[in-house]
Amino acid sequence: MMLQIKNMECNCCIRVVEDELTKLGLHCKTVELGRAEIKETITEVNLKLIDTTLRNTGLELMCDSKAFLVERVKKIIHKLIYLSDGLPKQNISDYICKQVNHAYPYLSFLFSSTVGVNIEKYIIAEKVERIKELLVYNKLSLNEIAFKLNYSSVAHLSNQFKKVTGMTPTFYRQLGNSGIHKLK
C-alpha cells in the first residue's frame, strides 16, 4: 500500500518515517520524499494510528489529491534547489507545470491557498536556505553559488538574500565561519 506523506523535506524525514512505521510493526518496501510504500494492507484504524504517529513528528498522511499535488510541487522545488547540480535554464514555473501536468494559474492558486505564500516566494525562501548552507558548509564563491542556483548575477543573489535575511551573504558567511550560523 502506498502512503502519501506531507512535510517530508529531507533524508532525516525519510529515516523518521521508516523508524515510525517499523515501530508500528509495518514493513517498508520503499520510502522517499512524500511517500512510503508498505507491504501490508492497512485498515482504517491502522491508518489513523499511522497518521497520529506521523503527526507527532511533524508529518502527516495526505488523503486529499490537492494536498498531494502541492507536496509534489514542493518536492520538485526541493529537488531542483538541493539535489541538482544547477537549476534549469528555463523558467522554474514552466518546469514545474510540465512535471505535474497542470496549468500555472491553477497551481499558483492551489499552492498559495494551501501553503500561505505563492510559488515564487516559496522558491526564493528555499533558494535562500540553500544559499545559507552553501555559504557556511561549502567552499563555493558567491559567483559559483549564483551560477549554481541560476541567478543572473551575484548582485541579484545578494539583493534577494538581504531582502529575506536582512544581511549580506558575505556577512552571513563570516557569522557561519565564527560558529554563529543558527540564524534563520
C-alpha positions in Angstrom: 0.0 0.0 0.0 1.3 3.5 -0.9 1.1 6.2 1.8 1.3 9.8 0.7 3.1 11.9 3.4 3.0 15.6 3.8 6.0 17.7 5.0 8.8 15.3 4.1 11.6 17.5 3.0 14.9 15.8 3.7 16.7 12.5 4.3 16.1 12.8 8.0 12.3 12.7 7.3 12.8 9.5 5.4 14.6 7.9 8.3 11.9 9.1 10.7 9.1 7.6 8.6 11.0 4.3 8.3 11.6 4.2 12.1 8.0 5.1 13.0 6.4 2.6 10.6 8.8 -0.1 11.8 7.8 0.7 15.4 4.2 0.1 14.4 5.2 -3.3 13.0 4.9 -2.3 9.3 7.4 -3.3 6.7 8.5 -0.7 4.2 9.2 -1.6 0.6 10.4 2.0 -0.2 10.4 5.3 1.5 11.2 8.5 -0.4 10.3 12.2 -0.1 6.5 12.4 0.0 5.6 8.8 0.2 6.2 5.4 1.7 5.2 2.0 0.2 4.5 -0.7 2.8 4.0 -4.4 2.3 0.9 -4.7 4.4 -2.7 -3.8 3.7 -3.8 -1.1 6.1 -7.2 -1.0 7.9 -8.9 2.3 8.6 -8.0 2.0 12.3 -4.3 1.4 11.4 -4.4 4.4 9.0 -5.5 6.7 11.8 -2.8 5.3 14.1 -0.1 5.9 11.4 -1.4 9.4 10.9 -1.3 10.2 14.6 2.2 8.8 14.9 3.4 10.8 11.9 1.7 14.0 13.2 3.7 13.7 16.4 6.9 14.0 14.3 5.6 17.0 12.3 4.5 14.9 9.3 1.0 13.7 8.3 -0.8 11.4 5.9 -2.4 13.0 2.8 -5.7 11.8 1.6 -6.6 14.8 -0.5 -5.4 14.9 -4.1 -4.9 18.7 -3.9 -2.7 18.4 -0.9 -0.8 15.7 -2.7 -0.3 18.0 -5.8 1.0 20.8 -3.5 3.5 18.4 -1.9 4.6 17.3 -5.4 5.3 20.9 -6.3 7.3 21.4 -3.1 9.2 18.2 -3.8 10.1 19.3 -7.3 11.3 22.7 -6.0 13.4 20.9 -3.3 15.0 18.6 -5.7 15.8 21.4 -8.1 17.4 23.5 -5.4 19.1 20.9 -3.2 19.7 17.8 -5.3 20.6 19.0 -8.8 23.9 20.5 -9.9 22.1 23.6 -11.2 18.6 24.9 -11.8 17.2 24.5 -15.3 17.8 27.5 -17.6 14.1 27.6 -18.4 11.6 29.3 -16.1 11.2 27.2 -13.0 7.4 27.7 -13.1 7.2 26.3 -16.6 9.4 23.3 -15.5 7.1 22.6 -12.5 3.9 22.8 -14.7 5.4 20.3 -17.2 6.4 18.0 -14.3 2.9 17.9 -12.7 0.9 18.4 -15.9 -1.2 21.4 -14.6 -1.5 25.0 -15.7 0.3 27.6 -13.7 -2.7 29.7 -12.6 -4.3 26.6 -11.1 -1.1 25.5 -9.4 -0.4 29.1 -8.1 -3.9 29.4 -6.6 -3.8 26.0 -5.0 -0.3 26.4 -3.7 -1.0 29.9 -2.3 -4.2 28.8 -0.6 -2.6 25.7 0.9 0.9 26.9 1.9 0.1 30.6 2.5 2.7 32.0 0.1 2.9 32.0 -3.7 5.2 29.6 -5.5 7.7 32.4 -6.4 8.2 33.4 -2.7 8.4 29.8 -1.7 11.2 29.2 -4.3 13.0 32.3 -3.1 12.8 31.1 0.5 14.1 27.7 -0.5 16.9 29.2 -2.5 17.9 31.5 0.4 18.0 28.5 2.7 20.3 26.7 0.2 22.5 29.7 -0.1 22.9 29.8 3.7 24.0 26.1 3.6 26.4 26.7 0.8 27.9 29.8 2.4 28.6 28.1 5.8 29.3 24.5 4.8 30.8 24.8 1.4 33.8 26.5 -0.2 32.0 27.9 -3.2 32.4 31.5 -4.1 29.4 33.8 -4.4 29.9 33.7 -8.1 29.7 29.9 -8.1 26.7 29.9 -5.9 24.9 32.4 -8.1 25.7 30.2 -11.1 24.6 27.0 -9.4 21.3 28.5 -8.4 20.7 30.2 -11.7 20.9 33.8 -10.6 21.5 36.4 -13.3 24.4 37.9 -11.2 25.9 37.9 -7.7 24.2 41.3 -7.2 20.8 39.7 -7.8 21.6 36.9 -5.4 22.9 39.4 -2.8 19.8 41.6 -3.1 17.4 38.7 -2.7 19.4 37.2 0.2 19.5 40.6 2.0 15.7 41.1 1.5 15.0 37.7 3.1 17.6 37.6 5.9 18.4 41.3 6.5 22.1 40.7 6.0 24.6 40.3 3.1 25.8 36.9 2.1 29.4 37.9 3.0 28.3 38.9 6.5 26.3 35.7 6.9 29.3 33.6 5.8 31.5 35.4 8.3 29.0 34.6 11.1 28.9 31.0 10.0 32.7 30.8 10.0 32.8 32.2 13.5 30.4 29.4 14.6 27.2 31.5 14.9 25.3 30.2 11.9 22.0 29.3 13.5 20.2 32.3 12.1 17.0 31.7 10.1 
